[in-house]
Amino acid sequence: MNTPIYGKTRRQALKTLAGGGSLALGSMAFPGLVHAQTAPIRIGFPVPLTGAFASEAQAVVRGAELAIKEFNDAGGLTGRKAELLVRDDKLNPQEAATRTIELIDKDKVNFIVGSVSSAVQLSVNNVTKQRQIIFNSISQSDTINEAKDWSRYTFHECLNPHMTAGAVARYAIPKMGKRVVFLTADYAYGHEMARGFQTAGKALGMEVLADIRHPLGTTDFSSYFPKILALKPDVLIVCNFGRDQQIAFKQANDFGVKKQVKIIAPLLMHNGRMVDGHKTYEGIIGGTGYYWGMEATLPSAKRLNDSFKAMHNGLYPTDYAGLGYAGVHNVLAAAKAAGTTDTEKVVTALRAIKGDLYKGNVFFRGCDHQAVQSVLIVESKDRAAAANDQDIFKILAVENFDESKLRSCSELGHQA
């Protein structure tokens, strides 16, 4: 198309420029082009700054801020710097959808990263699918990988419940006993964690005595404990998250449950452990995606820890801080590799991202864009074993993941 520009065709205008003519190549001639080349790269970041998962949200923001800083300090994308636009989704799917729409339509973000709740991330994903904007989710979920909810713009930086719970089951059941009771938060995340644990445990001869469901936001677990103890399980498996997990563990300790039953959490939360201390969590085993103690054997973890501590007053990154960092870093790295923020080109580049960023080798599986990565099995330390106030876990094992341990692409509804 030979578009007229101020009385000349585009071809004539470019010819004038090439010959040293007086038509300036700048904001007057190509305002949209110049703005695209110099405008900041904007990343929308909806997370629950208020509500039961606020501590995890603060952690992911800290990690994201480090990724932004490193990108900008390295010169950005041909001079274009990145900005992080944090919004409070209030742990509410409708609120999350509204904030995401605003970020895309009003704030003109290039990419969306974030979410901490599995239910909320699906709401965000619906918006980004419709608007064909990349969404890199940092919340545990199985559903987001399924074909009915997925799109080519959907990436899942986080572990999913099938991965986390399965790794913990494979480690724990042979060592701790096969008679189990589940205490499960009654929403998607809790159900998925219990399902992942049961899938792996079935092959190990695990016997499920009961799956006891509790509402999200429960503050009193005392009514559940007599039934659990009456069943005489070897293991209590607590499938919840955030403040729910903190309260459940504290009350299990107060009511003496820990003295009678071994407790496992498929996902063992860093932030709650830091707040509630050694006594409440001591001896509890669980899974996590990252722990700063990996620095003893992994140089990439040491690099992340040092950079994070320098930026955040000596604080070590938690698992969710690592996710906030990786989620933003990988989107920006893909844009840099593509040389553009064009969505389709960045999708292609992001699909090719792989390597050891902070926790060993990670790559996105082709069919569903799930980040294939290791799962750490950790045990909460007692006070005497802790070297400092941030030394909270002992790494018992690392399960290095491969695609064979994921739900298959066909099982998720993806075509081969």
N, C-alpha and C positions, 0 to 999 in steps of 0.2 A: 504494500500500500504506500503510495507516494503522497504523504500528508502535507498540505500547505502549512508553512510556518512564516507568519508575518509577510504574506505576499509572495513568498518563495516556496518551492517544494522542498521537502526534506533533503532530496538529493542535491538541489541547488544550494541549499544552506550549508551542507557539509562541504560542497565544492568551494564555496566562498571561504569557509574556515580553513580548508587546506591551502588555499591560495593567500592566506594572511588577510582576508577581508575583515570588515569592521563588525560583523555579527559575532557577539561574544558567546562562547560556550559556557553557560553558567545558569543560574537560577532563572534568568529571563527566558532563555531559549528552551531549556528542558527541565522545568521545575520538578516534575515528578521523578525524573531520572536522578537528579542531584539529591533530592530528599531521600530516595531509596538507598543511595550510595553512602549517605552520611547519617541517616536516622539511627538512633540506638536500637539494638536488638532487644526486644521486650519479651520477658518470660513471665506469664501469669502464674501465680502460685497460690491456689486456694487450699487452705488448711484450717483445721479447727482450733483457732487461737483461744476460743472459749469452749467450755464443756469438758467432758470426762477425759478427752484425749489431748488436752491443752499442753501437757508436758512434752508429749511426743511431737506436737506441732512446733513448739519452740525449738526442739532439737533439730528438726528437719530444716527449719529456717536458718539456723546457724550453719548447717552444712551447705545449704544453697548459697548463702552469702560468701562462703569461702570459694566456691566454684566461680561465682561472678567475679570476685576479686582476682583470682588467678587468671581468668580469661582476659580481663581488662589490663592487668599488669603485663600480660604477654602481647599486648597491642590490639587485642580484639580481632575482628574480621576486617582486614584491610582498613584499619582505623576505626571501624564501628565498635563502640563499646556496648556492653550488655547492661540491662537494668532488670531488677527483680521487683515485680509488683505483687506484694503479698496481700491476700484478702482472707477474711475470716468466714469460713463456711458454716461455722457454728454447729458442726456435726449434724447438719440437717440437709437432706438431699435437695429439697427445693431451694433452700438458701444457696447451696453450692451451685446449682444450675443457674440461678439468677446472677451470682457473682461471676461465673464463667462467661455467661452471655455478655455481661458488661465489659469484662476484660477483652473479649474478642471484638465486639461491635463498637464499643466506646473508646477503650484504651488501645485498640489496634495491636494487641500482642501478637508475636510471631509464633509462639509455642506456649503450651500449657504443661506444667509439671506440678505434681502435688497429690493431695488427698491422703488421709490417714485411715479413714474408715472404709471398709469394703462396700458398704451400702452407698456411701456418698460418692465414691469413685465411679460407680456405674452411672450416676446422674451426670457427673462431669463428662464421662465418656460419651453419653448420648448427645450432649451439646457439641462436643468436638467432632464427633462423627458427622453430624448434620452440616457443620461448617467447614469440614475437611481441614481441621487444624491438628497438628501433632499433639498427642497427649501422652506423656511418659508418667505412668502411675507409680507411686511409691507406697502403696498400701497392699497388704496381703489380700489376695482374692484368687479363687479358682474361676469364678464366673466370668471375669473380664477376658479370660483367654478363650472362652467358648465362642464358637462361630456366630451364634445368635446375638452376642453383645459386642463382638470384636469388629474392628475395621482396619484397613491398612494404615490408618493414622494412629492406631492404638499400640503403645509399647508398655511393657510391664517390667520396670526396673527391680521391683521388689521380689523376694521369694514369694511363692504361693503356699497356701496351707497344705496342699498335697505334698510338696517338697519338704516343708519344715516338719510337719507331723510325722511323715513317713521316716525321715532320718532319725528322729528321736525314738520312734517305736523300734526301729531296727537296732538301735543301741541299747535301749532300756529293757525291753521285754525279756530277752534272754538272761539278763543280769538281775532283774528286780522282781520277777514273778508275773504270772499270766492272768490272774484273777483281777479284773480292773473295774472301776466305776468311773464314769465321766461326769463332771460337773461343767455344764456347757451353757454359754450365753446363747439365748434363744433368738439369734438372728444369723444372717448369712455367714459371717466370719466364724462364729462358734460352730455352726453346723459343718462347715467345710473342714475345720480343724479336726473335729471328731471323726468325720468321714475319712480323712487322710490317715489318721492314726489307726482306725479300724481296718482300713484296706491293707496297710502294711502289717498290722498285728495279726490279722487272720492267717497269713502265711506262716506265722510263728506260733500258732496254737493259742492265741489270746482268747480268753473267755470274758465277754462283756456281761457283768452282773446287772448294770443299769446305766442308762444315760439320763441324768437328772438335769432338766433345763431350768435356767433362771432368767428373768427379764434383764435386758440391758439397763444399767444404772442401778442395780441392786445394792443396797447399803447394809442389809442384815442377812447374813448367810446361816445364822445359828439354827434355823429350822431344818436345814438340809443335812447337818452333820449327824444327828442320831440315825437317820435312815442309811447314810453312807457307812457308818461304823457297824450298824446291825448286819450289813451284807458281808462284813469281814473280808474286804478286798486286800490284795497285796499292794495295789497301787491306786491312788486317786489321781485322775488325769484332769487338770483344770484347763478348759478351753475357753478362755476369755481374754480380755485385753484392757490395758489402761487402768483406770481407777477401779474397775470391777475386779481386776486381778489383785491389785494392792489390798483391797478390802477383804477379799476371799482369803488371801494368804495370812493377813494379820489375824483375822478371826479364827482361822484354822489353828494358828499358833496359840491364841488365847484359850481356845476350847480344848486344847490338848490333842487335836487330831494328828498333828505331826508325830506325836509319840507312838501312835498306833498304826499309822499308814504312811508309806512312802508317797511323796507328792511329786508329780511331774507336770510341767507346763510346756506343751509343744512349742509355744513361743514365750520365752522368759524375758520379761521387760526390764530394760536397763533403768529407766527413769524411776519407776516405782521402787526398784531395789535400792537406788541411791537415796530416795526419800525415807523409806521405812527401815532401812538399816539391816544389820547382820542378823539379829535375833529372829525377825519375821521370816527371812528368806533362807536362813542357813540350812544347807543340805538339799534344797530343792534343785532338781535337775530339769533342764529344758533346752530348747533350741534357739539359735539366734543367727543373724546374718553376718554380724561383725562384732568383735570385741577388741579393744585397743591392745590387749596383751598379745595379739598376733604379731606385734612389732618384734618380738623376740626371735622370730624365724622368718619374717616377711618384710623385706625392705620397703615395699610399697605402703604397707601399714605404718611403718615408722615415718615415712615421708608425710602421709596424711596426718598422723598424730602431731608431728612437729608443727606443721602449718596451721592446723586447727588450734593448737594450744597457743601459738603466737598471736592468733587473731582473737581468741576468746579467753584471755587472762589465765592461761594454764589449764583450762578445762580439756579433758580428753573427749573425743567424739564418741557418742553412743552408736548403737546400731542404726537408729533412725537419723542421726546426724550424717552417718555414712550414706544412707539412702538419699537424703536431701542433696548431698554433695554429688553423688554419682548421677542422680536424675538430671540435674542441671548441667553438670560437666559434659555428659555424653550428648545431650542435645546440642550444646554449643560446639563440641568437638565435631559433630556431624555437619553443622553449618559451616565450620571452618574447612572441613575436608571437601565439602561441596562447593565452597567459594561463594555461597549465596544463602539467603534465608528462604528461597523458593521452596515451598512445602514438598513438592514431589521429589525434588533433588535431595532435600535433606532426609526424606524418608529412605531413599536408596542408600544414602551414606550412613544413616543410623543403623540400618539392617546389617551393615558391614562392620560396625564397631565391634572390636574384640581386643582382649589383652588384659594385663594386670594393672588396674587402676589403683586399687587399695586393699584388695582381699584375695588376690589370686586371679586366675584367668576367668573371664566372664564374656559371654557372647549372647546375642539375641537369636533364638530359634526362628527359623524362617517362616513356619506356618502360622505362628501366633504371637511372635515378637516377645516371648517370655525370655527373661534374662536367665540363662543357665549358669549356675554358680554354686559355690560350696555352702554347706550348712554346718555351723559349729554346734557341738553338744557341750554345754557348760554346766557347772555346778556352783551354786552360790557359796562363797567362802564364809568361814566363821571369822570372828574378829581377830583371833590370834594369828590366823594365816595371812591376813591382809597386810601388804607392805605400806599402803597409804589409804586415804579415805576414798579414793577412786578405784582401788583394787578390790573388785567385788566378785569376780568369777574365776574359776579354774577351768581351763579348756581341757575337756576330757577326750574329745575326738573331733576330727574334721571329716565330714563325708563329702568327698569331691563328686560333684554331680555330673552326670552325662544324660543325654536325651532318653536313654533307656529307663530312667527312673521317673520321668515325667509321664503324665497322662498322654496317650498317643494323640497325634494330630487328628486321626479319624475318630477317636473317642470324643474329641472336642467339637467335632462336626466340620473340620476343615478337609477339603479335598486334597488328595495327594498331588 
